[in-house]
Amino acid sequence: MDLFQLKLFQRISERMGWLGARQQVLAQNVANADTPDYVPYDLKPLKFTEHLTRATPVTQLRTDPKHLAGTATPVSSIDDIKQRDPYESAPVGNSVVLEEQMSRLADAQHSYQLMTSLYRKHIDMLKTALGRGV
């Protein structure tokens, strides 16, 4: 059985690939911290809603007429939150803030470790289900 036929493992590997690419971009930002007129870059974040739109829709079934229909729409979306612009710029025009880049690198590393742990736990769960133990 190919594990990558399972949607969970596809999403985990996609997320790990994105995190690896993001770490590479952030490391490039740190490496160019002294380069004149260098503008830091970051990758477009993966959005969970894009994955949901690709999945087949699930409709709710009202088994009793007293059940609520669930037609309320959210007041605001998390997408309304805007990313801030870099607030500092060096006299040579470089806008890399090392503390900010290092914080993003640490976040990417933590997320990658979380994905590897999640991957490992699901492999162990499949092994247990097959009777092979952990």
C-alpha atoms as an extended CHARMM CRD file, in Angstrom:
* protein
*
       134  EXT
         1         1  MET       CA              0.0000000000        0.0000000000        0.0000000000  PROA      1               0.0000000000
         2         2  ASP       CA              1.3140000000        3.3770000000       -0.9590000000  PROA      2               0.0000000000
         3         3  LEU       CA              0.9090000000        5.7340000000        1.9960000000  PROA      3               0.0000000000
         4         4  PHE       CA              0.7840000000        8.7370000000       -0.2860000000  PROA      4               0.0000000000
         5         5  GLN       CA             -2.5830000000        7.5880000000       -1.6110000000  PROA      5               0.0000000000
         6         6  LEU       CA             -3.9470000000        8.6410000000        1.7690000000  PROA      6               0.0000000000
         7         7  LYS       CA             -4.8770000000       12.3280000000        1.8180000000  PROA      7               0.0000000000
         8         8  LEU       CA             -3.3690000000       12.8260000000        5.2820000000  PROA      8               0.0000000000
         9         9  PHE       CA              0.0900000000       11.7710000000        4.1600000000  PROA      9               0.0000000000
        10        10  GLN       CA             -0.2250000000       13.8640000000        0.9940000000  PROA      10              0.0000000000
        11        11  ARG       CA             -0.9930000000       16.9540000000        3.0640000000  PROA      11              0.0000000000
        12        12  ILE       CA              1.7950000000       16.2330000000        5.5580000000  PROA      12              0.0000000000
        13        13  SER       CA              4.3790000000       15.8040000000        2.8110000000  PROA      13              0.0000000000
        14        14  GLU       CA              3.1080000000       18.9370000000        1.0370000000  PROA      14              0.0000000000
        15        15  ARG       CA              3.4060000000       20.9140000000        4.2690000000  PROA      15              0.0000000000
        16        16  MET       CA              6.9020000000       19.5470000000        4.9300000000  PROA      16              0.0000000000
        17        17  GLY       CA              7.9850000000       20.5180000000        1.4130000000  PROA      17              0.0000000000
        18        18  TRP       CA              6.5900000000       24.0180000000        1.9010000000  PROA      18              0.0000000000
        19        19  LEU       CA              8.3330000000       24.3750000000        5.2680000000  PROA      19              0.0000000000
        20        20  GLY       CA             11.6300000000       23.2500000000        3.7500000000  PROA      20              0.0000000000
        21        21  ALA       CA             11.3110000000       25.7860000000        0.9440000000  PROA      21              0.0000000000
        22        22  ARG       CA             10.3600000000       28.5100000000        3.4460000000  PROA      22              0.0000000000
        23        23  GLN       CA             13.3840000000       27.7470000000        5.5810000000  PROA      23              0.0000000000
        24        24  GLN       CA             15.5640000000       28.0570000000        2.4880000000  PROA      24              0.0000000000
        25        25  VAL       CA             14.0760000000       31.4740000000        1.6240000000  PROA      25              0.0000000000
        26        26  LEU       CA             14.4410000000       32.7220000000        5.2000000000  PROA      26              0.0000000000
        27        27  ALA       CA             18.0470000000       31.5120000000        5.3590000000  PROA      27              0.0000000000
        28        28  GLN       CA             18.7050000000       33.4680000000        2.1680000000  PROA      28              0.0000000000
        29        29  ASN       CA             17.2390000000       36.5600000000        3.8560000000  PROA      29              0.0000000000
        30        30  VAL       CA             19.5800000000       36.1190000000        6.8150000000  PROA      30              0.0000000000
        31        31  ALA       CA             22.5570000000       35.5610000000        4.5090000000  PROA      31              0.0000000000
        32        32  ASN       CA             21.7890000000       38.8250000000        2.6810000000  PROA      32              0.0000000000
        33        33  ALA       CA             21.2910000000       40.8880000000        5.8430000000  PROA      33              0.0000000000
        34        34  ASP       CA             24.2070000000       43.1780000000        4.8740000000  PROA      34              0.0000000000
        35        35  THR       CA             23.4780000000       43.3610000000        1.1460000000  PROA      35              0.0000000000
        36        36  PRO       CA             22.5290000000       46.9000000000        0.0560000000  PROA      36              0.0000000000
        37        37  ASP       CA             18.9330000000       47.3610000000       -1.1910000000  PROA      37              0.0000000000
        38        38  TYR       CA             18.0200000000       43.7510000000       -0.3820000000  PROA      38              0.0000000000
        39        39  VAL       CA             14.3280000000       43.1640000000        0.3170000000  PROA      39              0.0000000000
        40        40  PRO       CA             13.4550000000       40.0910000000        2.4180000000  PROA      40              0.0000000000
        41        41  TYR       CA             11.1410000000       37.4980000000        0.9370000000  PROA      41              0.0000000000
        42        42  ASP       CA              8.7620000000       34.9410000000        2.3750000000  PROA      42              0.0000000000
        43        43  LEU       CA              6.5780000000       32.2650000000        0.8470000000  PROA      43              0.0000000000
        44        44  LYS       CA              2.8490000000       32.5680000000        0.4370000000  PROA      44              0.0000000000
        45        45  PRO       CA              1.3370000000       30.5690000000        3.3060000000  PROA      45              0.0000000000
        46        46  LEU       CA             -0.5540000000       27.3690000000        2.6520000000  PROA      46              0.0000000000
        47        47  LYS       CA             -4.2240000000       27.8850000000        3.3880000000  PROA      47              0.0000000000
        48        48  PHE       CA             -6.3770000000       25.1540000000        4.8200000000  PROA      48              0.0000000000
        49        49  THR       CA             -9.4220000000       26.5140000000        2.9870000000  PROA      49              0.0000000000
        50        50  GLU       CA             -7.7460000000       25.7500000000       -0.3630000000  PROA      50              0.0000000000
        51        51  HSD       CA             -7.4620000000       22.1120000000        0.6870000000  PROA      51              0.0000000000
        52        52  LEU       CA            -11.0990000000       22.1000000000        1.7150000000  PROA      52              0.0000000000
        53        53  THR       CA            -12.2540000000       23.4540000000       -1.6440000000  PROA      53              0.0000000000
        54        54  ARG       CA            -10.4260000000       20.6100000000       -3.4030000000  PROA      54              0.0000000000
        55        55  ALA       CA            -12.1490000000       18.0060000000       -1.2390000000  PROA      55              0.0000000000
        56        56  THR       CA            -15.5910000000       16.6990000000       -1.9930000000  PROA      56              0.0000000000
        57        57  PRO       CA            -18.2330000000       18.7210000000       -0.1370000000  PROA      57              0.0000000000
        58        58  VAL       CA            -20.0780000000       17.1980000000        2.7870000000  PROA      58              0.0000000000
        59        59  THR       CA            -23.6670000000       18.2300000000        3.3290000000  PROA      59              0.0000000000
        60        60  GLN       CA            -25.4350000000       18.0780000000        6.6560000000  PROA      60              0.0000000000
        61        61  LEU       CA            -28.4990000000       15.9490000000        6.9940000000  PROA      61              0.0000000000
        62        62  ARG       CA            -31.3710000000       17.2090000000        9.1310000000  PROA      62              0.0000000000
        63        63  THR       CA            -32.7980000000       14.1410000000       10.8000000000  PROA      63              0.0000000000
        64        64  ASP       CA            -35.3100000000       16.1340000000       12.8110000000  PROA      64              0.0000000000
        65        65  PRO       CA            -37.1780000000       19.3170000000       11.7790000000  PROA      65              0.0000000000
        66        66  LYS       CA            -36.2460000000       20.8580000000       15.1500000000  PROA      66              0.0000000000
        67        67  HSD       CA            -32.5440000000       20.8010000000       14.2940000000  PROA      67              0.0000000000
        68        68  LEU       CA            -30.9420000000       24.1070000000       13.3850000000  PROA      68              0.0000000000
        69        69  ALA       CA            -30.1680000000       24.6730000000        9.7290000000  PROA      69              0.0000000000
        70        70  GLY       CA            -26.7670000000       26.2340000000       10.3940000000  PROA      70              0.0000000000
        71        71  THR       CA            -27.0140000000       29.0860000000        7.9190000000  PROA      71              0.0000000000
        72        72  ALA       CA            -25.1400000000       31.7070000000        9.9440000000  PROA      72              0.0000000000
        73        73  THR       CA            -22.0910000000       33.1680000000        8.2080000000  PROA      73              0.0000000000
        74        74  PRO       CA            -19.0170000000       34.3420000000       10.1140000000  PROA      74              0.0000000000
        75        75  VAL       CA            -18.7200000000       38.0720000000       10.7220000000  PROA      75              0.0000000000
        76        76  SER       CA            -15.0620000000       38.3470000000        9.7970000000  PROA      76              0.0000000000
        77        77  SER       CA            -12.4650000000       36.0770000000        8.3320000000  PROA      77              0.0000000000
        78        78  ILE       CA             -8.9410000000       35.3820000000        9.4680000000  PROA      78              0.0000000000
        79        79  ASP       CA             -7.8970000000       36.4580000000        5.9640000000  PROA      79              0.0000000000
        80        80  ASP       CA             -8.8540000000       40.0220000000        6.9240000000  PROA      80              0.0000000000
        81        81  ILE       CA             -5.7210000000       40.2240000000        9.0760000000  PROA      81              0.0000000000
        82        82  LYS       CA             -2.9770000000       41.8110000000        7.0260000000  PROA      82              0.0000000000
        83        83  GLN       CA              0.7150000000       41.1530000000        7.3700000000  PROA      83              0.0000000000
        84        84  ARG       CA              2.6540000000       44.1530000000        8.5150000000  PROA      84              0.0000000000
        85        85  ASP       CA              5.3450000000       45.7230000000        6.3630000000  PROA      85              0.0000000000
        86        86  PRO       CA              8.9610000000       45.6900000000        7.5250000000  PROA      86              0.0000000000
        87        87  TYR       CA              9.3450000000       48.5410000000        9.9700000000  PROA      87              0.0000000000
        88        88  GLU       CA             13.0820000000       49.0240000000        9.7920000000  PROA      88              0.0000000000
        89        89  SER       CA             15.4330000000       49.8030000000        6.9870000000  PROA      89              0.0000000000
        90        90  ALA       CA             19.2030000000       50.1330000000        7.0850000000  PROA      90              0.0000000000
        91        91  PRO       CA             20.8150000000       53.2990000000        5.6890000000  PROA      91              0.0000000000
        92        92  VAL       CA             21.8890000000       51.3020000000        2.6100000000  PROA      92              0.0000000000
        93        93  GLY       CA             18.2570000000       50.3320000000        1.9180000000  PROA      93              0.0000000000
        94        94  ASN       CA             18.3340000000       46.8180000000        3.3470000000  PROA      94              0.0000000000
        95        95  SER       CA             15.1150000000       45.9840000000        5.1950000000  PROA      95              0.0000000000
        96        96  VAL       CA             16.0940000000       42.6100000000        6.7040000000  PROA      96              0.0000000000
        97        97  VAL       CA             15.3990000000       42.4920000000       10.4450000000  PROA      97              0.0000000000
        98        98  LEU       CA             17.4880000000       39.6230000000       11.7900000000  PROA      98              0.0000000000
        99        99  GLU       CA             15.3470000000       39.0930000000       14.8950000000  PROA      99              0.0000000000
       100       100  GLU       CA             12.2250000000       38.7880000000       12.7610000000  PROA      100             0.0000000000
       101       101  GLN       CA             13.8960000000       36.3820000000       10.3180000000  PROA      101             0.0000000000
       102       102  MET       CA             15.3020000000       34.2340000000       13.1240000000  PROA      102             0.0000000000
       103       103  SER       CA             11.8820000000       34.0930000000       14.7450000000  PROA      103             0.0000000000
       104       104  ARG       CA             10.3610000000       32.9340000000       11.4560000000  PROA      104             0.0000000000
       105       105  LEU       CA             13.1310000000       30.3470000000       11.0510000000  PROA      105             0.0000000000
       106       106  ALA       CA             12.4340000000       29.0000000000       14.5480000000  PROA      106             0.0000000000
       107       107  ASP       CA              8.7210000000       28.8410000000       13.7400000000  PROA      107             0.0000000000
       108       108  ALA       CA              9.4290000000       26.9380000000       10.5120000000  PROA      108             0.0000000000
       109       109  GLN       CA             11.7080000000       24.5160000000       12.3530000000  PROA      109             0.0000000000
       110       110  HSD       CA              9.1130000000       23.9190000000       15.0640000000  PROA      110             0.0000000000
       111       111  SER       CA              6.3850000000       23.3240000000       12.4670000000  PROA      111             0.0000000000
       112       112  TYR       CA              8.6290000000       20.8990000000       10.5660000000  PROA      112             0.0000000000
       113       113  GLN       CA              9.3220000000       18.9400000000       13.7510000000  PROA      113             0.0000000000
       114       114  LEU       CA              5.5890000000       18.8720000000       14.4350000000  PROA      114             0.0000000000
       115       115  MET       CA              4.9100000000       17.4610000000       10.9580000000  PROA      115             0.0000000000
       116       116  THR       CA              7.5760000000       14.7630000000       11.3260000000  PROA      116             0.0000000000
       117       117  SER       CA              6.1240000000       13.8060000000       14.7100000000  PROA      117             0.0000000000
       118       118  LEU       CA              2.6150000000       13.6770000000       13.2400000000  PROA      118             0.0000000000
       119       119  TYR       CA              3.8790000000       11.5500000000       10.3560000000  PROA      119             0.0000000000
       120       120  ARG       CA              5.6420000000        9.1530000000       12.7260000000  PROA      120             0.0000000000
       121       121  LYS       CA              2.5960000000        8.8460000000       15.0130000000  PROA      121             0.0000000000
       122       122  HSD       CA              0.3070000000        7.9870000000       12.1120000000  PROA      122             0.0000000000
       123       123  ILE       CA              2.7740000000        5.3830000000       10.8130000000  PROA      123             0.0000000000
       124       124  ASP       CA              2.8540000000        3.8340000000       14.2990000000  PROA      124             0.0000000000
       125       125  MET       CA             -0.9370000000        3.8720000000       14.4210000000  PROA      125             0.0000000000
       126       126  LEU       CA             -1.1320000000        2.0560000000       11.0700000000  PROA      126             0.0000000000
       127       127  LYS       CA              1.4130000000       -0.5120000000       12.2540000000  PROA      127             0.0000000000
       128       128  THR       CA             -0.6630000000       -1.1160000000       15.3870000000  PROA      128             0.0000000000
       129       129  ALA       CA             -3.8300000000       -1.4850000000       13.3210000000  PROA      129             0.0000000000
       130       130  LEU       CA             -2.0900000000       -4.0530000000       11.1100000000  PROA      130             0.0000000000
       131       131  GLY       CA             -0.9920000000       -5.9830000000       14.1860000000  PROA      131             0.0000000000
       132       132  ARG       CA              2.7150000000       -5.4010000000       13.7740000000  PROA      132             0.0000000000
       133       133  GLY       CA              3.0520000000       -3.3540000000       16.9670000000  PROA      133             0.0000000000
       134       134  VAL       CA              5.1360000000       -0.2570000000       17.4480000000  PROA      134             0.0000000000
